[in-house]
C-alpha cells in the first residue's frame, strides 16, 4: 500500500522558490510510489483569520476544528497521513502568514486534559519541513526552523528539514541548478522511507 503524503505550502507565490522545491519533493516521493497531495494554504477559503480561540475543539471529544471551512477539512485528514510536510518562505523571522493560519488551527488536533496530560491525534505521521530564505542561516531561517521543530516536538515528533538559504530573487534561477533539484528529489524520497 502506498504511503500518503500531505504537503502544506504556505507560499503565496505559485511559481516561487518554495513551491519549486515542493514540486521537486513531490516528484521524489511519487517516484517511490507515494500518493502526494499539495495543499496551497495561501488559496484556501477561510472563514476566520486563523484560530479564534473559541475552544470549541476542546469541548468536543473529536480531534477537529469546529470552524467549517477548507482549513478544517485539511486538518481532519492530517491524522491519516504517513507524512506531513510543511513548507514556507521565511517572512520577517518566521513562517508566512499563510502557513501560520493552518499551524494555529492545529490546536484542534490536541486535547489538553490537564497541565501534564496532553493528548493528540497525530501518532501516525512523521513531519518534514521545506523552508527557503533570502538571507543566510543566521537570523530568520534558523529561528523559523527552531519554531517548527518546537511545534512538531509538541506532538512528540522529530523534524526532517530541507532548507535553502540565500534563495535567488528570481525563482527561475533554481531551474538551472540540477544539484539542488537532485537534493530536493532525494528529500522527498527519504521522507517516504
Secondary structure, DSSP 8 states (H G I E B T S, - for coil): ---EEEEEE--S-TTSHHHHHHHHHHHHHHHTT-EEEEEEGGGS--SSSS-----HHHHSSSSS-SS-SHHHHHHHHHTT-SEEEEEEE-BTTB--HHHHHHHHHGGGGEEE-SSS-EEES-SS-EEEEEEE-SS-IIIIIHHHHHHHHHHHHHTT--EEEEEETT--SSGGGGGG-HHHHHHHHHHHHHHH-
